[in-house]
C-alpha cells in the first residue's frame, strides 16, 4: 500500500515583474512525498487564486532550466482556477524550484523562493 503524504511549504516569496499580481495569485512550491525513494517525489509550483477567476497561461521555472511536465503529451496550461483554489504545476523531479515566472490573463510576475 502506497502512502502519500503531501508536504507543502509556502516559502518566502518576493514579487517583481510586469505587474503586481500579489492581489491576484499566491505562489509557492511543494513536494509530494510518495515514499518510493529519491527522485520519485513529484515537485510542483503551486498557484492559488485570490480573485474570482484567473487563467494561468504560462509558467517558466528557474529561467527555463526546469521542465514543466506534460501528461500524455498534453500541456498542463492554460489552466483556469477560481477563488481559493490551487493549481499544482508539476516540474521534473530533479528540479529545485528557486524561481517561477507566471503569466496570467491579469498580468505577469516573477517569484523567488528562499533557498
C-alpha angles and dihedrals in degrees: 000000000000117000119202118199114186116213115184125177119186099211128205107287133195124198129216131149145078098334140000107267094169091109093042105048141008115216130200142144131246142182123210109216108215099174090232095114141260115339093019096088110099116226125211145186105224121210121186122192117234092180134061092268137350131178116220104213105173139004121193115187124203091352091302096312092112119063121228105227121243120212114222088342093305125119121241088224147117093042128170120211130185130221113305095006122120129218116208110206109196120220130188112293096241091058120111101203108227101150137016127192109204125195118193137169086258100051142294137268144170120234124197123201126210111256 
